[in-house]
Amino acid sequence: MDRTIEAVFFGRHEADPRALLYFEWRQRLESGYEVGRFESGVRSLATAEPGDAGACWALLAEIEAAPRDPEWGYDETGPVPVGSRGVELRMGRGDVFASESGDSATPCRAGPGAGVDVAGPAGHSGLVPSSGGHKTASGSVSSGCRPGGSASTGSESAGLSSSMASGSAVPSTPDDELLDRIYGGWLGRCVGCTLGKPLENGFVWTREHIRAYLERAGAYPLTDYVPAVLPPPFPLNPTWPVSARGRVDGAPRDDDIDYTVLGLHLLESRGLNFTTDDVATLWLERLPFLQTYTAERVAYRNLVDGLHPPKTATFRNPYREWIGAMIRADIFGYVNPGNPQRAAALAAREAAVSHTGNGIYAAMWAAALIAAAFTAGTPPAPPTGDPSPTPTADDTAPRGTSGGPARGLAADGSVAATTSGDPSALLSAGSLARGLAAESSAAVTTSAALVAAQSVIPPRSRLAVALTEVYDDYHRGLSWEEAVDNIDARHGAYNWVHAIPNACRVAAGLFWGAGDFTRTIALTVQSGADTDSNGATAGSVAGILLGAKRIPAHWTDPLHDTLHSAVVGYDGACISDLARRTWALV
């Protein structure tokens, strides 16, 4: 563990010159730039008390002027492979959008039966399509619990229509089944996020510490929410009083959920042809500044200072490849069932407000993964990439392309002398589809979605290579523990909020979870790092694969069909109504 990261991460706000210097140096070091020679100066200035702003800015200018290593093996310079703002996209299921009045949500406190139909096979209530209210457990129609916020019905929503554009891929499933699976995605995201919240602090809640804590509580492996054992060996996340087992009363407020809500509002009010400026405007209108973090907070500050996207993502924003855009992407998969390419295109456009490179690729991957989960089952064609065969590698040797997460980094975060490597050597036109026939049907479904998701990101990017390594570990028969060991070995020098190691943890949870909802979210959270964000993404996929009716009730009952949100107008909104509004956009 690079302790300088922790020292700068806590106690320095996002615009502190010491934090900006340190994390920009890290960002460029990880991205193949020749900045290793600045290490001692960076560490000295980053930890200085009091700080020397002038010296920080001067060294930062030198770092920003450094060239990229010509032998760096990755290719992350070109455009993303999908999505163009120039193609008009249309969506919708009729006039079911909220008015522009700005009214708030009616708090959904009628209990777990409100807003749902009769119980499904697993004891969970199910939704039925409705445009004039919704059915309750008693069968009556209620309009008392309605979605919050507002959506334009005027010129801004010109991209909305009552049918999909030609060429889109709506799965041939009945409306009630599609709605149930969208609802399953919303519920799964809320459940997975809540499960991971008490343990969210990757500096102290490592996989080993998580296991030791849960074993002490008699809760390993996880089959329910994290229990609060007091005093804990390390501080639990401050949200534990509303997210620990027995304390959950509605989905707790979290940015992982806020952005899904905000994304729904974006699509309703601006349509599929929204711009990055639309996203920025909506942040300023609906999202409190102090409920944003890392890259989003820097981008928000840049907006207030008068910058516009995409400059908001690059100016003094060293967090631009962290997980923030990935956690905002699920909604674009929800409204594009079976169409991962379009989901990825929308996610890339939205992500450009605050992220670049692998930060955007992770958002594209997550959106495509969600979209593919609706129709996964038959292994798709493998991703387009290097058509040459993959050279045989020694599987007993450390995996990766430079002995670490990027050229020039050692596992402890220090600069290391490495040999150059070509990540494309790990990719093959057939490698990602190999071995699917030997899996169970549930595992095939999950694997197929993961393969489809990877096809939308550049094959020679660090993220694509990292995900390919997870896939290879799975099909080589490694255990989940061994796979996460490998993820830590390859990517341990990244900050625990970085997109690459967290996407790998989500992929591992899905592969080894093999379609089981509880096992999937449990493994994902138990792997550590950004536990609530990863649990939310994995839960979203697992919830879609099962549908809301099949998610075990002990996970969903404590939510009371309610989520808490910092998005203006949405606190206390009904999850079922948000799901129905999402379904209306398909």
Residue pairs with C-beta under 8 A, 6 or more apart in sequence:
1 203
1 412
1 413
1 492
2 412
2 413
2 414
2 493
4 22
4 43
4 46
4 47
4 413
5 22
5 26
5 203
5 413
5 495
6 203
7 46
7 47
8 18
8 19
8 22
8 23
8 46
8 47
9 19
9 203
9 495
12 18
12 19
13 19
14 20
14 294
14 297
14 298
14 301
14 319
15 298
15 301
15 316
16 51
17 51
17 53
17 56
17 57
17 60
18 45
18 46
18 47
18 48
18 51
18 56
19 46
19 318
20 56
20 60
20 316
20 318
21 42
21 45
21 46
21 56
21 59
21 60
21 63
22 42
22 43
22 46
22 318
23 318
23 319
23 495
24 60
24 63
24 64
24 316
24 318
25 35
25 38
25 39
25 42
25 63
26 318
26 495
27 318
27 319
27 320
27 321
28 35
28 63
28 64
28 66
29 35
29 36
29 406
29 408
29 409
29 415
30 321
30 405
30 406
30 409
30 493
30 494
31 68
31 76
31 321
31 357
31 406
32 68
32 69
32 72
32 74
32 406
32 407
32 408
33 63
33 66
33 67
33 68
33 69
34 66
34 67
34 68
34 69
35 63
35 66
36 408
36 415
38 59
38 62
38 63
38 66
39 414
39 415
41 59
42 59
42 63
45 51
45 52
45 55
45 56
45 59
69 407
69 408
71 407
71 420
72 407
72 420
73 401
73 402
73 407
73 420
73 421
73 422
73 423
73 424
73 460
74 401
74 423
74 460
74 461
74 462
74 465
75 458
75 460
75 461
76 357
76 358
76 458
76 460
76 461
76 462
78 458
80 344
80 348
80 360
80 361
80 364
80 457
80 458
81 456
81 457
81 458
82 341
82 342
82 344
82 345
82 348
82 364
82 456
83 341
83 342
83 344
83 345
83 346
83 348
83 349
84 345
85 273
85 275
85 349
88 159
88 165
88 272
88 273
89 159
89 165
89 271
89 272
89 273
89 342
89 346
90 159
90 160
90 161
90 163
90 164
90 165
90 271
90 272
91 159
91 160
91 161
91 164
91 165
91 267
91 271
91 272
91 335
91 585
91 586
92 160
92 161
92 162
92 163
92 584
92 585
93 131
93 162
93 583
93 584
93 585
93 586
94 131
94 162
94 584
95 153
96 131
96 580
96 581
96 584
97 151
97 153
97 157
97 160
97 268
97 581
97 584
98 146
98 147
98 149
98 150
98 151
98 268
98 581
99 150
99 151
99 153
100 150
100 151
100 152
100 153
100 154
101 150
102 149
102 150
102 569
103 148
103 150
103 569
104 148
104 149
104 569
104 570
104 571
105 146
105 147
105 148
105 149
105 569
105 570
105 571
105 572
105 573
105 574
106 144
106 145
106 146
106 572
107 562
107 571
107 572
108 114
108 115
108 145
108 250
108 560
108 561
108 562
108 572
108 573
108 574
108 575
108 577
109 560
109 562
109 572
110 136
110 142
110 144
110 145
111 560
112 125
112 556
112 557
112 559
112 560
112 561
113 125
113 136
113 137
113 138
114 136
114 137
114 142
114 144
114 145
114 560
114 561
114 574
115 134
115 136
115 142
115 145
115 561
115 574
115 576
115 577
116 125
116 126
116 127
116 134
116 135
116 136
116 137
116 561
116 576
117 125
117 126
117 127
117 128
117 135
117 137
117 139
118 125
118 126
118 137
118 139
119 125
119 126
119 137
120 126
120 180
120 548
120 549
120 550
121 549
121 550
122 549
122 550
122 551
122 552
122 553
123 552
123 553
124 548
124 549
124 550
124 551
124 552
124 553
124 556
125 137
125 548
125 549
126 176
126 180
126 183
126 548
126 549
127 134
127 176
127 179
127 180
127 183
127 548
127 576
127 579
127 580
128 134
128 135
128 176
128 179
129 175
129 176
129 179
129 580
129 583
130 141
130 580
131 584
132 141
132 143
133 141
133 142
133 143
134 141
134 142
134 143
134 145
134 576
134 577
134 580
135 141
135 142
136 142
145 561
145 574
145 576
145 577
146 574
146 577
147 570
147 573
147 574
147 577
147 578
147 581
148 565
148 567
148 569
148 570
148 571
148 572
148 573
149 261
149 265
149 286
149 567
149 568
149 569
149 570
150 265
150 269
150 569
151 157
151 265
151 268
151 269
152 268
152 269
152 270
156 269
156 270
156 271
157 268
157 269
157 270
157 271
158 271
158 273
159 270
159 271
159 272
159 273
159 274
160 268
160 271
160 272
160 585
164 170
164 586
168 336
168 339
168 342
169 336
169 337
169 338
169 339
169 375
170 337
170 338
170 339
170 586
171 178
171 337
171 338
171 374
171 375
173 181
173 374
175 583
177 547
178 337
178 374
178 583
178 586
179 579
179 580
179 583
180 547
180 548
180 549
181 337
181 374
181 543
181 544
181 547
181 548
182 334
182 337
182 544
182 579
182 582
182 583
182 586
183 547
183 548
183 575
183 576
183 579
183 580
184 543
184 544
184 545
184 546
184 547
184 548
184 549
184 550
184 551
185 330
185 333
185 334
185 370
185 373
185 540
185 541
185 543
185 544
185 579
186 260
186 334
186 540
186 543
186 575
186 578
186 579
186 582
187 543
187 548
187 551
187 555
187 556
187 559
187 575
187 579
188 517
188 521
188 539
188 540
188 541
188 542
188 543
188 544
188 546
188 551
189 256
189 257
189 260
189 330
189 536
189 537
189 539
189 540
189 543
190 251
190 257
190 536
190 539
190 559
190 563
190 575
191 251
191 521
191 535
191 539
191 543
191 551
191 555
191 556
191 559
192 521
192 524
192 525
192 532
192 534
192 535
192 536
192 537
192 538
192 539
192 540
192 542
193 251
193 252
193 254
193 256
193 257
193 532
193 533
193 535
193 536
193 539
194 225
194 243
194 248
194 251
194 252
194 254
194 532
194 535
194 559
195 222
195 225
195 226
195 243
195 521
195 522
195 525
195 531
195 532
195 535
195 539
196 524
196 525
196 530
196 531
196 532
196 533
196 534
196 535
196 536
197 226
197 237
197 239
197 240
197 243
197 252
197 254
197 531
197 532
198 226
198 228
198 236
198 237
198 239
198 240
198 243
198 244
199 205
199 210
199 213
199 226
199 236
199 237
199 525
199 528
199 531
200 237
200 239
200 530
200 531
200 532
201 234
201 235
201 237
202 496
202 497
202 528
202 529
202 530
202 531
203 496
204 234
204 235
205 213
205 234
205 528
205 531
206 528
207 484
207 488
207 526
207 527
207 528
209 233
209 234
209 528
210 525
210 526
210 528
210 531
211 220
211 526
212 233
213 229
213 232
213 233
213 234
214 220
214 221
214 222
214 226
214 526
216 229
217 227
217 229
219 226
219 227
219 245
220 526
221 519
221 522
221 523
221 526
222 518
222 521
222 522
222 525
222 526
223 518
223 522
224 245
224 554
224 555
225 243
225 244
225 245
225 246
225 248
225 555
225 558
226 240
226 243
226 244
226 245
226 525
227 244
227 245
227 246
228 236
228 240
228 241
228 244
228 245
228 247
236 244
237 243
237 532
239 252
239 254
240 247
241 247
242 248
242 249
242 252
243 252
248 558
248 559
249 558
249 560
250 558
250 559
250 560
250 562
250 563
250 564
250 572
251 257
251 559
251 562
251 563
251 564
251 575
252 564
253 291
253 563
253 564
253 565
253 566
253 571
254 532
254 536
255 291
255 292
255 293
255 296
255 327
255 566
256 327
256 532
256 533
256 536
257 536
257 563
257 565
258 287
258 291
258 565
258 566
258 567
259 327
259 328
259 331
260 328
260 330
260 331
261 563
261 565
261 567
261 570
261 573
261 578
262 282
262 283
262 286
262 287
262 328
262 567
263 328
263 330
263 331
263 332
263 350
264 331
264 578
264 581
264 582
265 282
265 286
265 567
265 570
266 274
266 278
266 279
266 282
266 350
267 274
267 331
267 335
267 585
268 581
268 585
269 282
270 278
270 282
272 346
274 349
274 350
275 349
276 309
276 310
276 349
276 350
276 352
276 353
277 308
277 309
279 309
279 350
279 353
280 299
280 303
280 308
280 309
280 312
280 353
283 292
283 296
283 299
283 300
283 303
283 353
284 300
284 303
284 304
285 568
286 567
286 568
286 569
287 300
287 566
287 567
287 568
288 566
288 568
289 297
289 300
289 301
289 304
291 566
292 300
293 324
294 319
294 322
294 324
294 497
295 313
295 317
295 319
295 320
295 322
295 324
295 325
295 354
295 355
295 359
296 324
296 354
298 312
298 316
298 317
298 319
298 354
299 309
299 312
299 313
299 317
299 353
299 354
302 311
302 312
302 315
302 316
302 317
303 312
307 315
309 352
309 353
310 352
310 353
310 356
312 353
312 354
313 320
313 352
313 353
313 354
313 355
313 356
314 320
314 356
317 354
319 497
320 354
320 355
320 356
320 357
320 359
321 355
321 356
321 357
321 358
321 359
321 498
321 499
321 500
322 355
322 359
322 495
322 497
322 498
322 499
323 359
323 362
323 497
323 498
323 499
323 502
323 530
323 533
324 354
324 355
324 359
325 347
325 350
325 351
325 354
325 355
325 359
325 360
325 362
325 363
325 499
326 359
326 362
326 363
326 365
326 366
326 499
326 502
326 503
326 533
326 537
327 366
327 533
327 536
327 537
328 347
328 350
328 351
328 363
329 343
329 347
329 350
329 351
329 362
329 363
329 364
329 366
329 367
329 370
330 366
330 367
330 370
330 536
330 537
330 540
331 582
332 343
332 344
332 346
332 347
332 350
332 367
332 370
332 371
333 340
333 343
333 347
333 366
333 367
333 368
333 369
333 370
333 371
333 372
333 373
333 540
334 370
334 582
335 343
335 582
335 585
335 586
336 342
336 343
336 346
336 367
336 371
336 586
337 371
337 374
337 375
337 586
338 371
338 372
338 374
338 375
339 371
340 367
340 368
340 369
340 371
340 372
340 452
340 453
340 455
340 456
341 368
341 456
342 371
343 367
343 368
343 370
343 371
344 364
344 365
344 367
344 368
344 371
344 456
344 457
345 364
346 367
347 360
347 363
347 364
347 366
347 367
347 368
348 360
348 363
348 364
350 363
351 359
351 360
351 363
351 364
352 360
355 363
357 461
358 461
358 462
358 463
358 499
358 500
359 499
361 457
361 458
361 461
361 463
361 464
361 499
362 463
362 499
362 500
362 502
362 503
364 456
364 457
365 453
365 454
365 456
365 457
365 463
365 467
365 503
366 453
366 503
366 506
366 537
368 452
368 453
368 455
368 456
369 449
369 450
369 452
369 453
369 537
369 541
370 540
370 541
370 544
372 380
372 448
372 449
372 452
372 453
373 449
373 541
373 544
373 545
374 544
376 445
376 446
376 448
376 449
376 452
376 545
377 441
377 444
377 445
377 448
378 448
379 433
379 436
379 444
379 447
379 448
379 451
380 433
380 448
380 451
380 452
380 455
381 433
381 455
382 428
382 429
382 430
382 431
382 432
382 433
382 451
382 455
383 427
383 432
383 451
383 454
383 455
383 459
383 464
384 429
384 455
384 459
385 424
385 427
385 428
385 429
385 459
385 460
385 464
386 424
386 427
386 428
386 429
386 459
386 460
387 429
388 428
389 428
390 425
390 426
390 427
390 428
390 431
391 425
393 399
393 426
395 476
398 489
398 490
399 469
399 472
399 473
399 486
399 489
399 490
400 421
400 469
400 489
400 490
401 407
401 421
401 422
401 423
401 426
401 465
402 408
402 409
402 418
402 419
402 420
402 421
403 410
403 416
403 418
403 419
404 410
404 411
404 416
404 418
404 490
404 491
404 492
404 493
405 462
405 466
405 490
405 491
405 492
405 493
405 494
405 500
405 501
406 462
406 493
407 418
407 420
407 421
408 415
408 416
408 418
409 415
409 416
409 493
410 416
410 493
411 489
411 492
411 493
412 492
412 493
413 493
423 460
423 462
423 464
423 465
424 459
424 460
426 465
426 468
426 469
426 472
427 459
427 460
427 464
427 465
427 468
431 468
431 471
431 472
432 451
432 454
432 468
432 471
433 451
434 475
435 475
436 444
436 447
436 448
436 451
439 447
439 514
440 514
440 515
441 515
442 514
442 515
442 516
442 545
443 511
443 514
443 515
445 515
445 545
446 510
446 511
446 513
446 514
446 515
446 541
446 545
447 474
447 511
449 510
449 541
449 545
450 467
450 471
450 507
450 510
450 511
451 471
454 464
454 467
454 468
454 471
457 463
457 464
458 464
462 500
463 499
463 500
463 503
466 490
466 491
466 500
466 501
466 503
466 504
467 503
467 504
467 507
469 486
469 490
469 504
470 483
470 486
470 487
470 504
470 507
470 508
470 511
471 507
471 511
473 482
473 483
473 486
474 483
474 508
474 511
474 512
478 486
479 512
480 508
480 512
480 523
483 508
483 511
483 512
484 505
484 508
484 527
487 501
487 504
487 505
487 508
487 527
488 501
491 498
491 500
491 501
491 504
492 501
494 500
494 501
496 502
496 528
496 529
496 530
497 529
497 530
501 529
502 529
502 530
502 533
502 534
505 524
505 527
505 528
505 529
505 534
506 524
506 534
506 537
506 538
508 523
508 524
508 527
509 520
509 521
509 523
509 524
509 525
509 527
509 534
509 538
510 520
510 524
510 538
510 541
510 542
512 519
512 523
513 519
513 520
513 521
513 522
513 523
513 524
513 538
513 542
514 520
515 542
515 545
515 546
516 542
517 539
517 542
517 543
517 546
517 550
517 551
517 552
517 555
518 552
518 555
520 538
520 539
520 541
520 542
521 535
521 538
521 539
521 542
524 531
524 534
524 535
524 537
524 538
524 539
525 531
525 534
525 535
527 534
543 551
548 556
548 579
559 575
561 574
561 575
561 576
562 572
562 573
562 574
562 575
563 570
563 572
563 573
563 575
563 578
564 571
564 572
565 571
565 573
